[in-house]
Amino acid sequence: MASGDVPRGPVMSTVTSPSTDSDVLELLRACGPLGVAELAAEIAVTPTAVRQRLARLLAQGLVERQPVRNGRGRPKHRYRLTPKGLRYTGSNFADLAWALWREVSKLEDYEVRRTVLRRVLQSLFDRYASQIQGRTLIERMRSLADLLAERRVSFSVEIADQARQLPVLTANVCPYPELAESDRTICALERVLLSELLGENITLAQCRLDGGSTCRFQPS
């Protein structure tokens, strides 16, 4: 990861989970493997509706099917979360993030605080960098948007200037609104991390805190 001071028509992410699908995910997370009939009874919909939801979740890699043999005849199936599905349903750590950020912000020694934040950035970079694919900036942006979608953070990618082919990465929903409203340092850290992951200096061209409808990142 590069050194330096902390604070340097849309193509939507491919992983989506409608609210109706979320019921299935949360139920599998709480109860473990379940069959179609069990899921239908728990969420009060028809077996056909459950199968449609499961088909979407299977295609996204969030659930997997396991055969269950019970005597003769065709095996029945039960469904369970994949490791990806477990990460997806368990990725809401807003309270923990708030508490950690508050304690880091209380560090009086600037160098200590700066070192901690740089290590956090390095840890995030190490975790995500190898998963970003693409030769061009827009390909890497799309890859990053897909990766973030798996963690229920909605980003989209578009070309803002057709003549210049300027790609823009848009945060459709702020992943930490309370943190950002109380301390804009988090926005600067996000920009630095995105720059490192995308391999290009990225600027925050529009921010909700300045009155924008979304936060938009684009190359400098």
Rosetta constraint file for C-alpha pairs under 8 A:
AtomPair CA 1 CA 122 HARMONIC 6.53 0.50
AtomPair CA 1 CA 125 HARMONIC 7.23 0.50
AtomPair CA 1 CA 196 HARMONIC 6.60 0.50
AtomPair CA 2 CA 196 HARMONIC 7.17 0.50
AtomPair CA 4 CA 8 HARMONIC 7.54 0.50
AtomPair CA 5 CA 114 HARMONIC 7.97 0.50
AtomPair CA 6 CA 114 HARMONIC 7.06 0.50
AtomPair CA 6 CA 117 HARMONIC 7.48 0.50
AtomPair CA 6 CA 118 HARMONIC 6.84 0.50
AtomPair CA 6 CA 188 HARMONIC 7.31 0.50
AtomPair CA 6 CA 189 HARMONIC 6.40 0.50
AtomPair CA 6 CA 192 HARMONIC 7.16 0.50
AtomPair CA 7 CA 185 HARMONIC 7.16 0.50
AtomPair CA 7 CA 188 HARMONIC 4.79 0.50
AtomPair CA 7 CA 189 HARMONIC 6.02 0.50
AtomPair CA 7 CA 191 HARMONIC 7.89 0.50
AtomPair CA 7 CA 192 HARMONIC 6.77 0.50
AtomPair CA 8 CA 188 HARMONIC 6.92 0.50
AtomPair CA 8 CA 189 HARMONIC 7.98 0.50
AtomPair CA 8 CA 191 HARMONIC 7.18 0.50
AtomPair CA 8 CA 192 HARMONIC 5.53 0.50
AtomPair CA 9 CA 158 HARMONIC 5.79 0.50
AtomPair CA 9 CA 159 HARMONIC 6.89 0.50
AtomPair CA 10 CA 156 HARMONIC 6.13 0.50
AtomPair CA 10 CA 157 HARMONIC 5.46 0.50
AtomPair CA 10 CA 158 HARMONIC 4.40 0.50
AtomPair CA 10 CA 159 HARMONIC 7.52 0.50
AtomPair CA 11 CA 142 HARMONIC 7.76 0.50
AtomPair CA 11 CA 156 HARMONIC 5.68 0.50
AtomPair CA 11 CA 157 HARMONIC 4.99 0.50
AtomPair CA 11 CA 158 HARMONIC 5.75 0.50
AtomPair CA 12 CA 145 HARMONIC 7.90 0.50
AtomPair CA 12 CA 155 HARMONIC 7.05 0.50
AtomPair CA 12 CA 156 HARMONIC 4.59 0.50
AtomPair CA 12 CA 157 HARMONIC 6.44 0.50
AtomPair CA 13 CA 142 HARMONIC 7.15 0.50
AtomPair CA 13 CA 145 HARMONIC 5.57 0.50
AtomPair CA 13 CA 146 HARMONIC 4.97 0.50
AtomPair CA 13 CA 149 HARMONIC 6.22 0.50
AtomPair CA 13 CA 154 HARMONIC 7.20 0.50
AtomPair CA 13 CA 155 HARMONIC 6.55 0.50
AtomPair CA 13 CA 156 HARMONIC 5.95 0.50
AtomPair CA 14 CA 146 HARMONIC 5.88 0.50
AtomPair CA 14 CA 149 HARMONIC 7.54 0.50
AtomPair CA 15 CA 60 HARMONIC 6.29 0.50
AtomPair CA 15 CA 146 HARMONIC 6.48 0.50
AtomPair CA 15 CA 149 HARMONIC 5.72 0.50
AtomPair CA 15 CA 150 HARMONIC 6.30 0.50
AtomPair CA 16 CA 149 HARMONIC 7.17 0.50
AtomPair CA 17 CA 21 HARMONIC 5.71 0.50
AtomPair CA 17 CA 22 HARMONIC 6.32 0.50
AtomPair CA 17 CA 57 HARMONIC 7.80 0.50
AtomPair CA 18 CA 22 HARMONIC 6.47 0.50
AtomPair CA 19 CA 23 HARMONIC 6.82 0.50
AtomPair CA 20 CA 24 HARMONIC 7.39 0.50
AtomPair CA 20 CA 53 HARMONIC 7.59 0.50
AtomPair CA 21 CA 25 HARMONIC 6.49 0.50
AtomPair CA 21 CA 53 HARMONIC 5.67 0.50
AtomPair CA 21 CA 54 HARMONIC 7.83 0.50
AtomPair CA 21 CA 57 HARMONIC 7.47 0.50
AtomPair CA 22 CA 26 HARMONIC 6.03 0.50
AtomPair CA 23 CA 27 HARMONIC 6.11 0.50
AtomPair CA 23 CA 43 HARMONIC 7.21 0.50
AtomPair CA 24 CA 28 HARMONIC 6.18 0.50
AtomPair CA 24 CA 39 HARMONIC 7.16 0.50
AtomPair CA 24 CA 43 HARMONIC 7.86 0.50
AtomPair CA 24 CA 53 HARMONIC 7.71 0.50
AtomPair CA 24 CA 54 HARMONIC 7.93 0.50
AtomPair CA 25 CA 29 HARMONIC 6.14 0.50
AtomPair CA 25 CA 81 HARMONIC 7.33 0.50
AtomPair CA 25 CA 85 HARMONIC 7.60 0.50
AtomPair CA 25 CA 89 HARMONIC 6.95 0.50
AtomPair CA 26 CA 30 HARMONIC 6.16 0.50
AtomPair CA 26 CA 89 HARMONIC 6.81 0.50
AtomPair CA 27 CA 31 HARMONIC 5.88 0.50
AtomPair CA 27 CA 32 HARMONIC 7.65 0.50
AtomPair CA 27 CA 39 HARMONIC 7.82 0.50
AtomPair CA 28 CA 32 HARMONIC 4.88 0.50
AtomPair CA 28 CA 33 HARMONIC 6.12 0.50
AtomPair CA 28 CA 34 HARMONIC 6.85 0.50
AtomPair CA 28 CA 79 HARMONIC 7.69 0.50
AtomPair CA 28 CA 80 HARMONIC 5.98 0.50
AtomPair CA 28 CA 81 HARMONIC 6.46 0.50
AtomPair CA 29 CA 80 HARMONIC 7.90 0.50
AtomPair CA 29 CA 81 HARMONIC 6.82 0.50
AtomPair CA 29 CA 86 HARMONIC 7.13 0.50
AtomPair CA 29 CA 89 HARMONIC 7.35 0.50
AtomPair CA 32 CA 80 HARMONIC 6.15 0.50
AtomPair CA 32 CA 81 HARMONIC 7.80 0.50
AtomPair CA 33 CA 78 HARMONIC 5.68 0.50
AtomPair CA 33 CA 79 HARMONIC 5.07 0.50
AtomPair CA 33 CA 80 HARMONIC 4.48 0.50
AtomPair CA 33 CA 81 HARMONIC 7.74 0.50
AtomPair CA 34 CA 38 HARMONIC 6.06 0.50
AtomPair CA 34 CA 39 HARMONIC 6.45 0.50
AtomPair CA 34 CA 78 HARMONIC 4.94 0.50
AtomPair CA 34 CA 79 HARMONIC 5.40 0.50
AtomPair CA 34 CA 80 HARMONIC 6.87 0.50
AtomPair CA 35 CA 39 HARMONIC 6.22 0.50
AtomPair CA 35 CA 76 HARMONIC 7.95 0.50
AtomPair CA 35 CA 77 HARMONIC 6.10 0.50
AtomPair CA 35 CA 78 HARMONIC 4.28 0.50
AtomPair CA 35 CA 79 HARMONIC 6.12 0.50
AtomPair CA 36 CA 40 HARMONIC 6.06 0.50
AtomPair CA 36 CA 47 HARMONIC 6.08 0.50
AtomPair CA 36 CA 50 HARMONIC 6.45 0.50
AtomPair CA 36 CA 51 HARMONIC 6.95 0.50
AtomPair CA 36 CA 77 HARMONIC 7.90 0.50
AtomPair CA 36 CA 78 HARMONIC 7.20 0.50
AtomPair CA 37 CA 41 HARMONIC 6.19 0.50
AtomPair CA 37 CA 47 HARMONIC 6.20 0.50
AtomPair CA 38 CA 42 HARMONIC 6.22 0.50
AtomPair CA 39 CA 43 HARMONIC 6.23 0.50
AtomPair CA 39 CA 47 HARMONIC 7.97 0.50
AtomPair CA 39 CA 50 HARMONIC 6.97 0.50
AtomPair CA 40 CA 44 HARMONIC 5.55 0.50
AtomPair CA 40 CA 45 HARMONIC 5.13 0.50
AtomPair CA 40 CA 46 HARMONIC 5.69 0.50
AtomPair CA 40 CA 47 HARMONIC 5.42 0.50
AtomPair CA 40 CA 50 HARMONIC 6.10 0.50
AtomPair CA 41 CA 45 HARMONIC 6.95 0.50
AtomPair CA 45 CA 49 HARMONIC 6.34 0.50
AtomPair CA 45 CA 50 HARMONIC 6.99 0.50
AtomPair CA 46 CA 50 HARMONIC 6.47 0.50
AtomPair CA 47 CA 51 HARMONIC 6.18 0.50
AtomPair CA 48 CA 52 HARMONIC 6.34 0.50
AtomPair CA 49 CA 53 HARMONIC 6.40 0.50
AtomPair CA 50 CA 54 HARMONIC 6.11 0.50
AtomPair CA 51 CA 55 HARMONIC 6.03 0.50
AtomPair CA 52 CA 56 HARMONIC 6.56 0.50
AtomPair CA 53 CA 57 HARMONIC 6.31 0.50
AtomPair CA 54 CA 58 HARMONIC 5.88 0.50
AtomPair CA 54 CA 63 HARMONIC 7.55 0.50
AtomPair CA 55 CA 59 HARMONIC 6.19 0.50
AtomPair CA 56 CA 60 HARMONIC 6.36 0.50
AtomPair CA 57 CA 61 HARMONIC 6.25 0.50
AtomPair CA 57 CA 62 HARMONIC 5.33 0.50
AtomPair CA 57 CA 63 HARMONIC 5.78 0.50
AtomPair CA 58 CA 62 HARMONIC 6.02 0.50
AtomPair CA 58 CA 63 HARMONIC 5.21 0.50
AtomPair CA 58 CA 64 HARMONIC 6.08 0.50
AtomPair CA 61 CA 82 HARMONIC 6.99 0.50
AtomPair CA 61 CA 84 HARMONIC 6.91 0.50
AtomPair CA 61 CA 85 HARMONIC 7.25 0.50
AtomPair CA 62 CA 81 HARMONIC 5.95 0.50
AtomPair CA 62 CA 82 HARMONIC 5.49 0.50
AtomPair CA 62 CA 83 HARMONIC 7.70 0.50
AtomPair CA 62 CA 84 HARMONIC 5.67 0.50
AtomPair CA 62 CA 85 HARMONIC 4.08 0.50
AtomPair CA 62 CA 86 HARMONIC 7.79 0.50
AtomPair CA 62 CA 88 HARMONIC 7.79 0.50
AtomPair CA 63 CA 79 HARMONIC 6.53 0.50
AtomPair CA 63 CA 80 HARMONIC 5.46 0.50
AtomPair CA 63 CA 81 HARMONIC 4.32 0.50
AtomPair CA 63 CA 82 HARMONIC 5.05 0.50
AtomPair CA 63 CA 85 HARMONIC 6.19 0.50
AtomPair CA 64 CA 79 HARMONIC 5.67 0.50
AtomPair CA 64 CA 80 HARMONIC 5.62 0.50
AtomPair CA 64 CA 81 HARMONIC 6.26 0.50
AtomPair CA 64 CA 82 HARMONIC 6.04 0.50
AtomPair CA 65 CA 77 HARMONIC 6.26 0.50
AtomPair CA 65 CA 78 HARMONIC 5.81 0.50
AtomPair CA 65 CA 79 HARMONIC 4.64 0.50
AtomPair CA 65 CA 80 HARMONIC 6.65 0.50
AtomPair CA 66 CA 77 HARMONIC 5.49 0.50
AtomPair CA 66 CA 78 HARMONIC 5.43 0.50
AtomPair CA 66 CA 79 HARMONIC 6.22 0.50
AtomPair CA 66 CA 80 HARMONIC 7.85 0.50
AtomPair CA 67 CA 75 HARMONIC 5.82 0.50
AtomPair CA 67 CA 76 HARMONIC 5.71 0.50
AtomPair CA 67 CA 77 HARMONIC 4.44 0.50
AtomPair CA 67 CA 78 HARMONIC 6.44 0.50
AtomPair CA 68 CA 75 HARMONIC 5.48 0.50
AtomPair CA 68 CA 76 HARMONIC 5.21 0.50
AtomPair CA 68 CA 77 HARMONIC 5.50 0.50
AtomPair CA 68 CA 78 HARMONIC 6.87 0.50
AtomPair CA 69 CA 74 HARMONIC 7.53 0.50
AtomPair CA 69 CA 75 HARMONIC 4.62 0.50
AtomPair CA 69 CA 76 HARMONIC 6.37 0.50
AtomPair CA 70 CA 75 HARMONIC 6.83 0.50
AtomPair CA 70 CA 76 HARMONIC 7.79 0.50
AtomPair CA 81 CA 85 HARMONIC 5.05 0.50
AtomPair CA 81 CA 86 HARMONIC 5.98 0.50
AtomPair CA 82 CA 86 HARMONIC 6.21 0.50
AtomPair CA 83 CA 87 HARMONIC 6.33 0.50
AtomPair CA 84 CA 88 HARMONIC 6.16 0.50
AtomPair CA 84 CA 150 HARMONIC 7.62 0.50
AtomPair CA 85 CA 89 HARMONIC 6.16 0.50
AtomPair CA 86 CA 90 HARMONIC 6.01 0.50
AtomPair CA 87 CA 91 HARMONIC 5.89 0.50
AtomPair CA 87 CA 151 HARMONIC 7.06 0.50
AtomPair CA 88 CA 150 HARMONIC 6.00 0.50
AtomPair CA 88 CA 151 HARMONIC 5.32 0.50
AtomPair CA 88 CA 152 HARMONIC 6.61 0.50
AtomPair CA 91 CA 151 HARMONIC 6.21 0.50
AtomPair CA 91 CA 152 HARMONIC 7.47 0.50
AtomPair CA 93 CA 97 HARMONIC 6.08 0.50
AtomPair CA 94 CA 98 HARMONIC 6.10 0.50
AtomPair CA 94 CA 176 HARMONIC 7.12 0.50
AtomPair CA 95 CA 99 HARMONIC 6.24 0.50
AtomPair CA 96 CA 100 HARMONIC 6.13 0.50
AtomPair CA 97 CA 101 HARMONIC 5.99 0.50
AtomPair CA 98 CA 102 HARMONIC 6.10 0.50
AtomPair CA 98 CA 179 HARMONIC 6.53 0.50
AtomPair CA 99 CA 103 HARMONIC 6.33 0.50
AtomPair CA 100 CA 104 HARMONIC 6.23 0.50
AtomPair CA 101 CA 105 HARMONIC 6.07 0.50
AtomPair CA 101 CA 179 HARMONIC 7.91 0.50
AtomPair CA 102 CA 106 HARMONIC 6.42 0.50
AtomPair CA 103 CA 107 HARMONIC 6.99 0.50
AtomPair CA 104 CA 113 HARMONIC 6.51 0.50
AtomPair CA 104 CA 116 HARMONIC 7.78 0.50
AtomPair CA 105 CA 113 HARMONIC 7.31 0.50
AtomPair CA 107 CA 112 HARMONIC 7.28 0.50
AtomPair CA 107 CA 113 HARMONIC 5.89 0.50
AtomPair CA 108 CA 113 HARMONIC 7.53 0.50
AtomPair CA 109 CA 113 HARMONIC 6.26 0.50
AtomPair CA 110 CA 114 HARMONIC 5.96 0.50
AtomPair CA 111 CA 115 HARMONIC 6.00 0.50
AtomPair CA 112 CA 116 HARMONIC 6.23 0.50
AtomPair CA 113 CA 117 HARMONIC 6.29 0.50
AtomPair CA 114 CA 118 HARMONIC 6.14 0.50
AtomPair CA 115 CA 119 HARMONIC 6.20 0.50
AtomPair CA 116 CA 120 HARMONIC 6.29 0.50
AtomPair CA 117 CA 121 HARMONIC 6.26 0.50
AtomPair CA 118 CA 122 HARMONIC 6.10 0.50
AtomPair CA 119 CA 123 HARMONIC 6.04 0.50
AtomPair CA 120 CA 124 HARMONIC 6.29 0.50
AtomPair CA 121 CA 125 HARMONIC 6.05 0.50
AtomPair CA 121 CA 189 HARMONIC 7.60 0.50
AtomPair CA 121 CA 193 HARMONIC 6.37 0.50
AtomPair CA 122 CA 126 HARMONIC 6.05 0.50
AtomPair CA 123 CA 127 HARMONIC 6.23 0.50
AtomPair CA 124 CA 128 HARMONIC 6.26 0.50
AtomPair CA 124 CA 193 HARMONIC 7.85 0.50
AtomPair CA 125 CA 129 HARMONIC 5.43 0.50
AtomPair CA 125 CA 193 HARMONIC 6.90 0.50
AtomPair CA 125 CA 196 HARMONIC 7.30 0.50
AtomPair CA 125 CA 197 HARMONIC 6.55 0.50
AtomPair CA 126 CA 130 HARMONIC 7.48 0.50
AtomPair CA 128 CA 132 HARMONIC 6.86 0.50
AtomPair CA 128 CA 197 HARMONIC 7.53 0.50
AtomPair CA 129 CA 197 HARMONIC 5.67 0.50
AtomPair CA 131 CA 143 HARMONIC 8.00 0.50
AtomPair CA 131 CA 147 HARMONIC 7.68 0.50
AtomPair CA 132 CA 140 HARMONIC 6.06 0.50
AtomPair CA 132 CA 143 HARMONIC 5.58 0.50
AtomPair CA 132 CA 144 HARMONIC 5.87 0.50
AtomPair CA 132 CA 147 HARMONIC 7.82 0.50
AtomPair CA 132 CA 197 HARMONIC 7.35 0.50
AtomPair CA 132 CA 198 HARMONIC 7.85 0.50
AtomPair CA 133 CA 139 HARMONIC 7.08 0.50
AtomPair CA 133 CA 140 HARMONIC 5.53 0.50
AtomPair CA 133 CA 143 HARMONIC 5.76 0.50
AtomPair CA 133 CA 144 HARMONIC 8.00 0.50
AtomPair CA 134 CA 138 HARMONIC 7.93 0.50
AtomPair CA 134 CA 139 HARMONIC 4.72 0.50
AtomPair CA 134 CA 140 HARMONIC 4.75 0.50
AtomPair CA 134 CA 143 HARMONIC 7.15 0.50
AtomPair CA 135 CA 139 HARMONIC 6.55 0.50
AtomPair CA 135 CA 140 HARMONIC 7.00 0.50
AtomPair CA 136 CA 140 HARMONIC 6.33 0.50
AtomPair CA 137 CA 141 HARMONIC 6.09 0.50
AtomPair CA 137 CA 167 HARMONIC 7.46 0.50
AtomPair CA 137 CA 198 HARMONIC 6.81 0.50
AtomPair CA 137 CA 200 HARMONIC 7.84 0.50
AtomPair CA 138 CA 142 HARMONIC 6.16 0.50
AtomPair CA 138 CA 157 HARMONIC 7.53 0.50
AtomPair CA 138 CA 167 HARMONIC 5.78 0.50
AtomPair CA 139 CA 143 HARMONIC 6.18 0.50
AtomPair CA 140 CA 144 HARMONIC 6.07 0.50
AtomPair CA 140 CA 198 HARMONIC 6.13 0.50
AtomPair CA 141 CA 145 HARMONIC 6.10 0.50
AtomPair CA 141 CA 157 HARMONIC 6.71 0.50
AtomPair CA 141 CA 169 HARMONIC 6.56 0.50
AtomPair CA 141 CA 198 HARMONIC 6.84 0.50
AtomPair CA 142 CA 146 HARMONIC 6.22 0.50
AtomPair CA 142 CA 156 HARMONIC 7.53 0.50
AtomPair CA 142 CA 157 HARMONIC 6.24 0.50
AtomPair CA 143 CA 147 HARMONIC 6.26 0.50
AtomPair CA 144 CA 148 HARMONIC 6.16 0.50
AtomPair CA 145 CA 149 HARMONIC 6.06 0.50
AtomPair CA 145 CA 154 HARMONIC 7.27 0.50
AtomPair CA 145 CA 155 HARMONIC 5.24 0.50
AtomPair CA 145 CA 156 HARMONIC 6.28 0.50
AtomPair CA 145 CA 157 HARMONIC 7.50 0.50
AtomPair CA 146 CA 150 HARMONIC 6.54 0.50
AtomPair CA 147 CA 151 HARMONIC 7.12 0.50
AtomPair CA 148 CA 152 HARMONIC 6.51 0.50
AtomPair CA 148 CA 153 HARMONIC 5.18 0.50
AtomPair CA 148 CA 154 HARMONIC 6.77 0.50
AtomPair CA 148 CA 155 HARMONIC 7.22 0.50
AtomPair CA 149 CA 153 HARMONIC 5.03 0.50
AtomPair CA 149 CA 154 HARMONIC 5.44 0.50
AtomPair CA 149 CA 155 HARMONIC 7.09 0.50
AtomPair CA 153 CA 173 HARMONIC 7.23 0.50
AtomPair CA 153 CA 174 HARMONIC 8.00 0.50
AtomPair CA 153 CA 175 HARMONIC 6.19 0.50
AtomPair CA 154 CA 171 HARMONIC 6.28 0.50
AtomPair CA 154 CA 172 HARMONIC 5.58 0.50
AtomPair CA 154 CA 173 HARMONIC 6.11 0.50
AtomPair CA 155 CA 169 HARMONIC 6.80 0.50
AtomPair CA 155 CA 170 HARMONIC 5.41 0.50
AtomPair CA 155 CA 171 HARMONIC 4.57 0.50
AtomPair CA 155 CA 172 HARMONIC 5.45 0.50
AtomPair CA 155 CA 173 HARMONIC 7.62 0.50
AtomPair CA 156 CA 169 HARMONIC 5.93 0.50
AtomPair CA 156 CA 170 HARMONIC 5.25 0.50
AtomPair CA 156 CA 171 HARMONIC 6.77 0.50
AtomPair CA 156 CA 172 HARMONIC 6.99 0.50
AtomPair CA 157 CA 167 HARMONIC 6.91 0.50
AtomPair CA 157 CA 168 HARMONIC 5.68 0.50
AtomPair CA 157 CA 169 HARMONIC 4.77 0.50
AtomPair CA 157 CA 170 HARMONIC 6.24 0.50
AtomPair CA 158 CA 167 HARMONIC 5.72 0.50
AtomPair CA 158 CA 168 HARMONIC 5.42 0.50
AtomPair CA 158 CA 169 HARMONIC 6.86 0.50
AtomPair CA 159 CA 165 HARMONIC 5.99 0.50
AtomPair CA 159 CA 166 HARMONIC 5.45 0.50
AtomPair CA 159 CA 167 HARMONIC 4.52 0.50
AtomPair CA 159 CA 168 HARMONIC 6.07 0.50
AtomPair CA 160 CA 165 HARMONIC 7.25 0.50
AtomPair CA 160 CA 166 HARMONIC 5.63 0.50
AtomPair CA 160 CA 167 HARMONIC 6.12 0.50
AtomPair CA 160 CA 168 HARMONIC 6.27 0.50
AtomPair CA 161 CA 165 HARMONIC 5.43 0.50
AtomPair CA 161 CA 166 HARMONIC 5.13 0.50
AtomPair CA 161 CA 167 HARMONIC 7.66 0.50
AtomPair CA 162 CA 166 HARMONIC 6.85 0.50
AtomPair CA 166 CA 218 HARMONIC 7.50 0.50
AtomPair CA 166 CA 219 HARMONIC 7.69 0.50
AtomPair CA 167 CA 218 HARMONIC 6.37 0.50
AtomPair CA 167 CA 219 HARMONIC 7.60 0.50
AtomPair CA 168 CA 216 HARMONIC 6.50 0.50
AtomPair CA 168 CA 217 HARMONIC 5.68 0.50
AtomPair CA 168 CA 218 HARMONIC 4.77 0.50
AtomPair CA 168 CA 219 HARMONIC 7.75 0.50
AtomPair CA 169 CA 216 HARMONIC 5.77 0.50
AtomPair CA 169 CA 217 HARMONIC 5.04 0.50
AtomPair CA 169 CA 218 HARMONIC 6.32 0.50
AtomPair CA 170 CA 214 HARMONIC 6.76 0.50
AtomPair CA 170 CA 215 HARMONIC 5.77 0.50
AtomPair CA 170 CA 216 HARMONIC 4.41 0.50
AtomPair CA 170 CA 217 HARMONIC 6.18 0.50
AtomPair CA 171 CA 214 HARMONIC 6.18 0.50
AtomPair CA 171 CA 215 HARMONIC 5.26 0.50
AtomPair CA 171 CA 216 HARMONIC 6.35 0.50
AtomPair CA 172 CA 214 HARMONIC 5.87 0.50
AtomPair CA 172 CA 215 HARMONIC 7.24 0.50
AtomPair CA 173 CA 214 HARMONIC 7.25 0.50
AtomPair CA 174 CA 215 HARMONIC 7.73 0.50
AtomPair CA 176 CA 180 HARMONIC 6.25 0.50
AtomPair CA 177 CA 181 HARMONIC 6.13 0.50
AtomPair CA 178 CA 182 HARMONIC 6.34 0.50
AtomPair CA 179 CA 183 HARMONIC 5.97 0.50
AtomPair CA 179 CA 184 HARMONIC 7.73 0.50
AtomPair CA 179 CA 186 HARMONIC 7.13 0.50
AtomPair CA 180 CA 184 HARMONIC 5.11 0.50
AtomPair CA 180 CA 185 HARMONIC 7.54 0.50
AtomPair CA 180 CA 186 HARMONIC 5.99 0.50
AtomPair CA 180 CA 187 HARMONIC 6.57 0.50
AtomPair CA 181 CA 209 HARMONIC 7.11 0.50
AtomPair CA 184 CA 188 HARMONIC 6.87 0.50
AtomPair CA 185 CA 189 HARMONIC 6.27 0.50
AtomPair CA 186 CA 190 HARMONIC 6.15 0.50
AtomPair CA 187 CA 191 HARMONIC 6.31 0.50
AtomPair CA 188 CA 192 HARMONIC 6.33 0.50
AtomPair CA 189 CA 193 HARMONIC 6.18 0.50
AtomPair CA 190 CA 194 HARMONIC 6.12 0.50
AtomPair CA 191 CA 195 HARMONIC 6.13 0.50
AtomPair CA 191 CA 202 HARMONIC 6.46 0.50
AtomPair CA 191 CA 203 HARMONIC 6.64 0.50
AtomPair CA 191 CA 204 HARMONIC 6.68 0.50
AtomPair CA 191 CA 217 HARMONIC 7.72 0.50
AtomPair CA 192 CA 196 HARMONIC 6.30 0.50
AtomPair CA 192 CA 202 HARMONIC 7.56 0.50
AtomPair CA 193 CA 197 HARMONIC 6.15 0.50
AtomPair CA 194 CA 198 HARMONIC 5.93 0.50
AtomPair CA 194 CA 202 HARMONIC 6.94 0.50
AtomPair CA 195 CA 199 HARMONIC 5.82 0.50
AtomPair CA 195 CA 200 HARMONIC 5.25 0.50
AtomPair CA 195 CA 201 HARMONIC 4.97 0.50
AtomPair CA 195 CA 202 HARMONIC 5.04 0.50
AtomPair CA 196 CA 200 HARMONIC 6.83 0.50
AtomPair CA 196 CA 201 HARMONIC 7.67 0.50
AtomPair CA 200 CA 219 HARMONIC 6.77 0.50
AtomPair CA 201 CA 219 HARMONIC 5.87 0.50
AtomPair CA 201 CA 220 HARMONIC 6.00 0.50
AtomPair CA 202 CA 217 HARMONIC 6.30 0.50
AtomPair CA 202 CA 218 HARMONIC 5.44 0.50
AtomPair CA 202 CA 219 HARMONIC 4.45 0.50
AtomPair CA 202 CA 220 HARMONIC 5.55 0.50
AtomPair CA 203 CA 217 HARMONIC 5.60 0.50
AtomPair CA 203 CA 218 HARMONIC 5.57 0.50
AtomPair CA 203 CA 219 HARMONIC 5.97 0.50
AtomPair CA 203 CA 220 HARMONIC 5.53 0.50
AtomPair CA 204 CA 215 HARMONIC 7.19 0.50
AtomPair CA 204 CA 216 HARMONIC 5.97 0.50
AtomPair CA 204 CA 217 HARMONIC 4.68 0.50
AtomPair CA 204 CA 218 HARMONIC 6.73 0.50
AtomPair CA 205 CA 215 HARMONIC 7.53 0.50
AtomPair CA 205 CA 216 HARMONIC 5.53 0.50
AtomPair CA 205 CA 217 HARMONIC 5.62 0.50
AtomPair CA 205 CA 218 HARMONIC 6.51 0.50
AtomPair CA 206 CA 210 HARMONIC 7.45 0.50
AtomPair CA 206 CA 212 HARMONIC 5.96 0.50
AtomPair CA 206 CA 214 HARMONIC 6.95 0.50
AtomPair CA 206 CA 215 HARMONIC 5.15 0.50
AtomPair CA 206 CA 216 HARMONIC 4.98 0.50
AtomPair CA 206 CA 217 HARMONIC 7.22 0.50
AtomPair CA 207 CA 211 HARMONIC 6.76 0.50
AtomPair CA 207 CA 212 HARMONIC 5.27 0.50
AtomPair CA 207 CA 213 HARMONIC 7.59 0.50
AtomPair CA 207 CA 214 HARMONIC 6.15 0.50
AtomPair CA 207 CA 215 HARMONIC 4.31 0.50
AtomPair CA 207 CA 216 HARMONIC 6.65 0.50
AtomPair CA 208 CA 212 HARMONIC 4.39 0.50
AtomPair CA 208 CA 213 HARMONIC 5.71 0.50
AtomPair CA 208 CA 214 HARMONIC 5.48 0.50
AtomPair CA 208 CA 215 HARMONIC 5.77 0.50
